[in-house]
Amino acid sequence: MESSTHVALLSSPGMGHLFPSLELATRLSTHHHLTVTVFLVPSHSSSAENKVIAAAEAADLFTVVELPPADMSDVTESSVVGRLAITMRRHVPAFRSAVSALTSLPSVLIADIFATESFAVADEFHMAKYVFVASNAWFLALTVYAQVWDKQIVGQYVDQKEPLQIPGCEPVRPCDVIDPLLDRTQPQYFEIVKVGMDIASSDGVLVNTWDDLQGRTLASFSDRNLLGRIMKPPVYSIGPIVRQSSSKKGGSSELFNWLSKQPNESVIYVSFGSGGTLSFEQMTEVAHGLEMSGQRFVWVVRAPTVRSDGAYFTTGDGSEEQSESKFLPEGFLERTSEVGFVVSMWADQTAVLGSPAVGGFFTHGGWNSALEGITNGVPMVVWPLYAEQRLNATMLAEEVRVAVRPKELPTKVVIGREEIAVMVRKIMAEEDEEGKAIRAKAKELQRSAEKASVEGGSSYDNFAKVVKLFGKSVP
């Protein structure tokens, strides 16, 4: 039976926002029987993104409304967050028009963190205002507390000699601050500070984590002596929300035929996400490192960037796809043909990580990918490239202890093949004692995530609590 509660969900462009937003919409529709309308601002530059949107529309679990593109021809801002914030701001009039055209007005708006400009529309149509944070609670704490740092700290955050303090949370090392906070003179800095203030002005915040994983940080939001001083709305941990595999074959029957022939947990899956690429020099070192490790691998290879430090973020339409042999060391494919499988551009990551053959994950450490690793009980090599990935890598390797990471940041130096081989062997080789502890922790967290998500679990109960509040928002 369809509920009278109608929820509008507004997502920013980009796979990192799109996947969790659509999965959240799916759960609201299928698990809680709410009427959901998802408003999308597609980038129109990613064929993979367009396929995801088409699949969501075909599933017919909720209504998908693609907003018409706003005029961005005069925008000179080049930073990812700065341009994203302007994009969402320019789409507010289109969002207002799309909402007003609905036959049934929503009573609740859920906006992702870059869509909080839409709160003005929510106020206009008397909708409750919620924020969906697809990342983790430490990232949320940092984003909300940036408004305090802005007043208290003199100079650039990255130049501070001591870790940056957040009440009730782990301190943040200056080198781990998220990309928009790296330079306080740039427009994206002011945009992210504003985002934190907008989040704190909402009616509630949904965050993609769970109590057992980040209990201390989550508790700080409800303590008026800690983060609760500036974070007035309640924070609900409803994760892990991870995407479902789009197909059992993952887009490549050849790949899954190969995986089916490998021993259990013997393969490391290597992928730097939909927005990450490596320099040619770094790609060469990764190839040699995988070969030196002696471990089986599946590697999703993308064309290297001309930048020496790799790309912080790219959104390609697939036109850069070429023969991977052009980017890899001479003879690499031949020498590793028995133990490795190279995929060009894309693989169904959730399907690969769910394969019994996969026992490790070499990842950029985006939160979506990190959750996919955790929920499959797979230990990780984290290789942060952009956004909040340095923060994630520190959390996964040093606090949660489910991963290893390079000694230096991959965006600062080229990581050598020897170090890469050591990291891969550490999480994959049975005889490595530290690796045993990491693998055991990965399995423990997998069970913890499952427990949080089922009836009686913390995230299950929080989700039900939020949906009940949504029902009370109905005029």
N, C-alpha and C positions, 0 to 999 in steps of 0.2 A: 504494500500500500504506500503510495507516495505521500511524503510528509508535506505539511503546509509550509515548512521552513525552506526558504529559497536563499541559497548562498551564492554570492558572486566572488569569483577568485580571479585576481589580476596578476599575470606573470610577466616579468621582463623577458626580453629575448636572450637566447643563449641556452645551450644544453644544460648547463649547471643549474639554471632556474627552471627550465621547461620540464625536465624529467620529474623532479620532486613535486612540482606543482600539479602535474597531471596525475601523479600517483596519489597525492593528497585528495584530489577531486574524485578519483576512483574510489578511495576508501569512504569518503563522505557519502558517495552515491550508493555503493554496494553494501557497505557494512552498516550504515546508519540511515539509509533510505531518504537522504535529503535531495531536494532538487538543486542541481548545481549548474551554474553557467560560468564557463571559463573564458575569460577575455585575454587574448594573446596579442603581443606586439612582436610578431616574427621578424627575424633579421633579414629574411629573404636572400641571404647569402649562403646558407647552408642547406645542401640537399638532404643531409641526414636529419636536420631539424624539420624540414618540410615533410619528410617521411613519417616522423614521429607524430606530427600534427595530423596527418592524413589517417594514421592508424587510430588515433584517439577519436577522430570523427567517425570512423568506420565502426568502432566498438559500440558507439551509441549509448554510452553509460551516462553521459552528461552532454550539455550543449556547448559547442565550441564557437566562439565569436572572434574572428580575426579582425582586429582594428585596422582601418586604412592607414597607410604610411603617412607620417607627418613630414613636412618639408624640412629637410636637414641641410639644404644646400649652402646655407650661410654659416654653418657650424665649423669652426676651425679647431675646436678642442679635440685632441688626439688620444688622451688617456682613456683607458677602458671605462673606468668608473665615471669620469667626467662626461664622456660621451653618452654613456648609458643613462645617467641622471637627466641629461638634457633630452634624450630620446623619450624617456618616460614623461617628462614635464610637457613636452610638445604633444603627447598623445592624450593628455587629460581632456581636452575638448571632444575628441573622438570617443573617449570612454563615456563621457557625460551623455553624448548623443546616443550611444549604443544602449546605455542603461535606460534612458527615457523611452527608447523604442520597444522595450520588452513589454509583453502583455501582462506579466506578473513581476512586480518590482521586488528585488531581493531585500531581505531584512538584515543581512550580514554581508560585509565586505571583508575578504581575506586578501591582503596585498603582500607581495613579496617585498623584501627590504628596499628595493629600488623603485617600488611603485607607491610609496607612501604619499606622493603628491596627490594621489587620488582620494585622500581623506576628505578633501574639500567636497568632492562629489558625494561621498558617503554622508557627510553632514547635510548636504542639500536634499538627499533622498531619505534621510532619517535611518541610515543603516548603522549598525554597530560596526566598529572598526577594529579589525584584528590584523596582526602581522604574522606571516609565516617565514621563519628563519630556516632556510634549508641547510645551514651549516650548524655548528655545535655551540654549546653554551659558553665556552671560553671566548669564541669569536663574538657572540652576542654581548658578553660582558665588556669586551674591549670596545666594541662599536658604541655601546651606550655610554661608557665611561670616558670616551674621547672628549666629550664636552667639558669634563673636569680637567683632564690633562691640558686641554687648550688654554685654560685660564691659569693653571698652576706651573706648568713647565716652560722654562725659557730655552729657546733654541730648538734645533731639530731633535726629534725623538731618537733617531739613530745615532746621534752624537752623545747621548747621555752615558755616563759612566756606570750607573747602577740600573738594575732592572726596574721597569715601570710598574708601579703598584696599583692593583685593583682590589678594593676591600673584599675580603672573603674568598679571593681567588688566587690561583698561582700567579706570581708576578710575570710580566712579559719582558723577555730580553729585548733590548733595543734592536737587535738584528732580526727579530721575529715579528716586528710590527707589520700589519697588513699593508699592501702596496699603496693604497690611497694616503696613508699617514707618513710615507717616506719623505715627502717634501712639503713643508707647511706653507710654501708660497704658491703651490699649484691649485687650480680650481677643484681638482678631485678631492683634495684635503678638506676643503670647506663643504663639499657635497657629502662626504662620509660623516662629518661631524653633524650635519643637519639630519642625515638619516638616523643617527643615534638619538637625536632629540625627538624626531618624529615617532620612532619606535616607543619611546618613553611616554608619548602622548596618546597612545592607542588604548583600546579597551582590554586588550589581552594579546599575548605573544605565544605562538606555537613554535617550538624549537625541535629540530630533528635529532634528538638524542634521548637518552633514558636515564633514570635515576641512578641505577647501579654504576653506570659509566662515568657520570659527572655529578654525583650527589652534592659534593661540597660547593661547586660553582652554582648549581641550581638553587641550593639553599640560600645563597647570598642574595638572590633576587627578592626573597620574601622577608629578609631581615632589615628592618628600618635603620639599624646601626651600620649596615653594610651597603650593598648595592641598592637595597630597597629605599634608600634616601632619595635616589633620583629615578628609580624604576618603579613607578607607582602601579602600573597594570600587572596583573598576575602573569606568571610565566608557566606554560604547560609543556612538559616534555612528552612528546607523542611519538618519538622514534623507536626503532629505526624505520624510516620510510624510504624504501629502496625500490627502484624500478624492477618490473618483472621482465623476464626474457621475452623478446618479441617473437621468437620461434625456437622450437626444439633444436633446429639445425644451426641457429645462430648465423644464418646467411651463407654458410659454407659447409656443405656436407663433407667435403674433402678434409677440412680441418677436424671435424668431429669424428670422422672415421679414423683419422690419425690418433686423436686423443684416446679413442676407445681401445687402442692397441698398446697404450703406455701403462706402466705399473701405477698403482694408486699413489697419489701425492708425490709423483716424481717430476712433475713439470712446473716450471715457473712461468707465469704469464706476464709479459712485458708490454705495458701500454702507458703512454703519458697523457691520456685523455683526449677529448675532442678538440681542445684548444692548445695543446702543448706540442712543441717541436724542439728538436735538438740542433745544435750546429753540426756541420759536417765532421769537424774534428771530434766533437763529443760522441757523435753517432759511431764513429770508427772505434773509439775507446769502449763503448758499450758492446759493440760486436765482439771485439777481442776479449773483453771481460767475460761475456757469456761463454765464449769458446773455452777460455782458460778455466772457467768454473767446472767444466765437465758435466754440467747438469742439463737435463732436457729442458727445452724452452719453446714457448709460442711467443712471437714478437710481432706486434702491430707496427709496421714501419710507415712513417710519413716522410715526405720530402723534407730534407734539412733546411733550416733557415740560413740566411747569409750572415746573420748576426753571430758574433763570436760566443755569446753567452746563451744562445738558444732563444726561443720566443717566449715571452711572458704569456701572450695570448694571441691566437690566430683563429679566424673563422673562415675556413675554405669551403668552396662549393664542390670540391672533388676534382677540379680541373688540374690541380697540381699532381694528380696521380700519375706516376710513371713506373717503369720497371724498377723494383727495389734494388736490383743488382747494380744500378747506377750509383747508389748511395752507400753501398756496403763494401768492405775491403775485398780486394780481388781474391777469389777462391773461397770466401767465407761460406757461401751457400753450398758449395760442393763439399767442403770439409765438415759441415754440420748437418748434412742432409739426413743422417741417421738419427740425430738427437734433437734437431730443431725444426720448427715450422714457422715460416715467415709469411705474414698476412699483409697485404697492401691496404693501408688507410683505415680499415674498419673491421671489427669483429663484434659479435654480440657478447659484450663483456660479462653480463650476468650469467649467460649460458656457459661461457668458458670457465668462469670461476666456480660454477656449480658442477663442473665435471669432476668425477672422482679422481681423475689423473692429475688434477692441478693441486699443488701443495704449497705454492708461493706466489706472490704478486709483487712485481716491480712497477711501482706506480708514482705518479706525480703528487699524490696525496690530496687531491681534491676530496671534499667531504663525501660526495656521492660515491666515489670510488672507494674511499676508506670504509664506508659502511658496507659496501658490497663485499669487500674483503672480510670484514669482521663477521658479517652474517653468514658467510660461507666457511668460517673457521680457518681462514688462510692468513698466515703471517706475511709481513710486507717488508720490502725495501722501499723506503719513501725518498722521493727525489723532487723536492719542492721547486716549482718554476715561477709561479705568479700568484696574485690575489692573497688568500689567507693560508696558502699551502705551507709556508715556513712555520706558522703557528701550529697547523695540524701535524706537521712532521715532528715538532718538539713534543707535542702531546702524545702522539702514538709511540714514539721511540723512548721518551724519558719518563712520562707519567703513566701511561697505560701499559707500556712495555710489550707491545705486540708487533714491533717493527725495529729495523735498524735503519740508519741514515748515513750519508757521507759525512766525513769529518769537516769538510768545507761546503759552503753553499754552491750548488751546481750553476747558479747564475753568476757567480763570482770567478770561478776557476773551472778549468776542464778537469774532471775527475778521471784519474788514470785507470787503466784496465785491471791492474793488480788489486786496487781497492774494490772495484766492482766485483771481481771474481770472489774476493773474500766475503763481501756482503751476501752475495748469492749463495755461496756455500754455507754461510752461517745459518740462514733460515731453511736451507734445503737438506744439508748433509746430516744424516742420522747421528753421526758420531760427535757432532758439535754440541757441547754441554749448554752453552748460552742459547744456542738455537733451540735446544729441547725445551728450555723454559719459555722461550718466545712462542713456540708452536703450541705448548700446553696452554699458555695464556690466550692464544687465539681461539682454541676450542672452548675455553672457559667463557670468553666473551660471546661466542656464538650462542652458547646455552643461555647466557644472561639476556641477550637480545631477544631470543625466542620466548623466554619467561616473561619479559616486560610486555610482549605484544599479545599474549593470549589472555583470556578472561581471568580476571583477578590480578593481572600484572599491572605495574605502575603506569605504563603508557596506555594500555587498554582502558584503565580507569580514568586517566586524565582525558583521553579522547572522548569518552562517554560524558564526562563532566562538562567539557566544552560544548559538545553537541546539545546537551541539556540547556546550557546558557543561550546557545543560538536560538533554541525554541522559544525562550522567554523574550527574545528580541522581536518576535513577530508582532507587528502593530495590532 
